[in-house]
Amino acid sequence: MFKRLLTLAALFGAAGAALPLHAQAACTNRSALIEQLMGRHSEELSALGYQTGAQVMEIWSSPKTGTWTVLITHPDGISCVVASGTNWTQHIFTPLPPGVGS
């Protein structure tokens, strides 16, 4: 009985240790990161917005490769990759005529 409990404890302990930890964002100098996005992935700036604390959120994407990257750029010039992926599609939304949808 003790061997079974010890085996179960070891298995559950190993399974718990194998769970992925939340990855930290990859941060580096913005100009070096942009050079890599433009050169290696053919990405270009698609959108940006300002956050509190003078941070800028940037979305870089490539219709050619389908890749996309979301950066947070800090006032000191350091940018961090917070998300990236594939199968990017660009949507152009047209505004509704006045009085429609209200």
Secondary structure as GFF3:
##gff-version 3
##sequence-region A 1 102
A	DSSP	alpha_helix	2	17	.	.	.	ID=ss1
A	DSSP	beta_strand	26	29	.	.	.	ID=ss2
A	DSSP	alpha_helix	30	41	.	.	.	ID=ss3
A	DSSP	beta_strand	44	51	.	.	.	ID=ss4
A	DSSP	three_ten_helix	52	54	.	.	.	ID=ss5
A	DSSP	beta_strand	55	61	.	.	.	ID=ss6
A	DSSP	beta_strand	68	73	.	.	.	ID=ss7
A	DSSP	beta_strand	78	85	.	.	.	ID=ss8
###
